[in-house]
Amino acid sequence: MQHSEAARFENLLASHLLKLAHWLHDSEGHDIQVYFWRDVQGREVDFIVTAGKKPWFAVEVKAGNQEMSPHLQYLAARVPVPFMYRVLRQPGVDVNRGPVRIISADKFLAALP
């Protein structure tokens, strides 16, 4: 996948997460925020979604690599994030690898309200 395709895929997920945050705020009054996370060593996770200022879930977006994300593992070892996802463009994927669920975008997005 070319860089621009990867960026568009990440933007697609960002748009849906922001819509989720706005919908939960507007319909139920929840304080939902979507953040990008990077530490001083350059480790980054695409999205951290918080509810009431506490981590709710983290999302790392990849085109199709089902390998574990070392950045998600690093975050999981240091921050109590209840749910962690590596969302792939590849359809039909849904496996658990330790604290991270590796899931296809079609399944991930279908589960959002």
C-alpha angles and dihedrals in degrees: 000000000000120000093254091052090051090049091050091050091051090047090052090056092044091053092052093047091050090049089051091051093049094045093050090048095046098041102036107013096244119157100233121168133179119214140177113227128210128158128209091267090058098254108146142183119200098227138011112185115201131195116200090352092301124109111264102170142343127218130198112188120211135166097235112317108130094189117119114267110239089205093056089047090050091050092046091054092053109029126047099237108166096208130028126186137186102200117203133195089221109100126236099024120138119150135139119229108182110296093349127083111208106207139165118251091241092059094040095050093043089058094056115095 
